Every structure is written in C-alpha cells, then in structure tokens.
Amino acid sequence: MTTAAFSDISTDLSEAGSVGAPTATAAPALATAAKPTAGPEANPVTMELVHRTNERDAFPTAWTHIDENRFLVNARWPHDHPFFAPAQDRRHDPLLIVETMRQTTMLITHAGLGVPVGHHFLLSALGFTGHPEHMAAGDAPIDIDVEVTCSDVHHRAGHVARMRSDLVLRRAGQVIGSGWGLINCTSPQVYRRLRGSRTGAGSCKPHAPSLPPHQVGRTDTADVLLSPSPQQNVWRLRVDTDHGTLFQRPNDHIPGMLLLEAARQAARAVVAPEPFAPLSGDIAFSRYAEFGSPCWIQAHELPGAEPGKRTVQVTGHQDDRLVFRSTVTADAPGGGA
C-alpha cells in the first residue's frame, strides 16, 4: 500500500502509508474461539494479489468468502525469514502480524471485493496487538488463520474507494494477534493526479553509517534504518531501494512498512541497552515520505504507561512537516509474563 505515508499502502499498502488519516477507532473485542480453516472451496492466492515478487515474502496461501464482508485467509509464517526473523527468545517477529495484515487486506480487496490489480492502496492508519504467549517459533513454518471483517466500505465508480479492515490471526485456534487498518483505493489515473510529477520509481542508497545493529534489535547492518545525528534520540532515516524485502517492486515513495520498522528500531534505540520487544503499536500517516530529502526520526518514552509496560512515541518529519506518528508498547523489564 502507499502511505501518504499496512511500500504499496507505503505509503502505498502495496508497500505501505497515506495522507490525511481519518480518526482511528479502537478494534472491537475479539472472540478467542477457534474458527474453521478454509476447506476444499478455498481459493488459491497468486503473487500479484498480495503485491509480492518473491515467494518467501508472500504469506497468504488461500482464502474463503464467509459471508457479506467477512473472509477467512490461510497464511503460513516462515521460521527462518531473513528479515522477519524470530527474536532471541525464539518468538516470531510481531511485525509479521502487520505484514500478514497488509497482504491479507490487499488480497481480499482484489479477490473478494473486486478492486482491479493495478489500483493503489493508500494506508491512512493501522494498529496491531500481538500475543507473545502463542508466538513461539520452532524449526518449521506455522499455519495461521486470518479472519477479516471489512466495514465502512465506500464505493466510487463501481469500485471500493475506502474501507476499514479488522483482522484476527489465530494459530491452532489461539489468537496470536489482531489489528485494524484504514485504507483508500485509487485507480492509476487518480493516483497519477495525486502524485503529479512524482510517479517515477525512486532510487536511494544510504548516505551515512548505521547505528550498531544490536542497538536496534537487528543482526545485519543492511536491515538498520537509522543513522546517528548530533541530537539525542533523533536519527536520519536510512533507505536502500535494493533491500530485498522492503523494496520488491519499483516505488515512487518510501514504503509505510519501512517507516513502521524504523519506528520500532527508534523505540529500541531509546531504551537500549534494556530489551524492548513490541506487544502492540499503531501508526498514522500524514503525507508521503519522499526520496531525495532527509527524513528525521525522533523518539521519546511516554509517561503514564500501564503497570508493567513501557510505551515509546516515534515521529517522522521531512522538510519540517510531519510524515507519521507512531506509538510502540512493550513489557517493561520484569513486567512480562
């Protein structure tokens, strides 16, 4: 998707962010009962429906229409993904929840709701919650069932123009995560008018050294998205359009998924060397993050977090204008289960 910042919602859902985020409402309470897995009537998933070019990065495997605006999607999480790798505690990366939400939403809007392939998905805002007690990673992939409910669906010119999606992810009947997203869908013609002269594919390489990978919860410098700055808790965004996961297709702006990962890394950097494993988070996009101009990431810990938790707020600014605002919450040291 595209964002005007779930690199397509990026601030294209396709890569993920968007302009003018509507007010986000909290996700409804979610039942924990097991749901049926898609059976013989399940529909196959092609790479173009989830906007991926590499099979290792495409997680949905089948989908079923349950009723009206409810769908069931089967997905498979890898245990050895090079970017969404399990943490040191051998729990799956919580951003797999968001990436699965992103791909699932695009799949359902294309295959279930009839949005043509080639339309752009603009993400305004999203939120997610993970349940680490059910996220243990082993030595093999795991199967995930994703229940999707689409609401506030508005149409324009015969196609979905905007909607909200609420998703519940289950592993063997146990809720492993949940989330919501607010998206807009635009035709290529409307997108070209929206972006004007900026529709060409961008290219960027990092211009500065990275923070040490361990400081942001990474093991590979290529995955570090922050460069140091003279200011405390302020970093310059590092963008490499040759990154195999974050840039799978040409993009005319910086993907929203990249910005969410940058927010997570900034939250880790603020509390380092203490651990910070996100349990939940949200992000709202105000405009596209463009290539060719520095984007500055700033983070600070918020006071008043609930007992046993700590929350960090992260913002991104470019040319003195807000690009996104995000909050990330994790267990405080000694506060987790």
Salt bridges, closest charged atoms under 4 A:
ASP8 OD2 - HIS51 ND1 3.56
ASP8 OD1 - ARG249 NH2 2.44
ASP12 OD2 - HIS120 ND1 3.04
GLU15 OE1 - ARG52 NH2 2.65
GLU15 OE2 - ARG249 NE 3.48
ASP57 OD1 - ARG56 NE 3.53
ASP57 OD1 - HIS81 NE2 2.37
ASP67 OD2 - ARG70 NH1 2.81
ASP80 OD2 - HIS79 NE2 3.79
ASP89 OD2 - ARG91 NE 3.96
ASP93 OD1 - ARG264 NH1 2.57
GLU99 OE2 - ARG102 NH2 2.61
GLU133 OE2 - HIS131 ND1 3.82
ASP143 OD1 - ARG76 NE 2.70
GLU147 OE2 - ARG70 NH2 2.75
GLU147 OE1 - ARG170 NH1 3.08
ASP166 OD2 - ARG164 NE 2.85
ASP223 OD1 - HIS243 NE2 2.72
ASP240 OD1 - LYS205 NZ 3.15
ASP242 OD2 - LYS205 NZ 3.35
ASP252 OD2 - ARG195 NE 3.61
ASP252 OD1 - HIS253 ND1 2.39
GLU261 OE2 - ARG218 NE 3.21
GLU261 OE1 - ARG264 NH2 2.80
GLU274 OE1 - ARG310 NH1 2.42
GLU290 OE2 - ARG195 NH1 2.82
GLU290 OE1 - ARG198 NH1 3.72
GLU301 OE1 - ARG310 NH2 3.00
ASP331 OD1 - LYS309 NZ 2.69
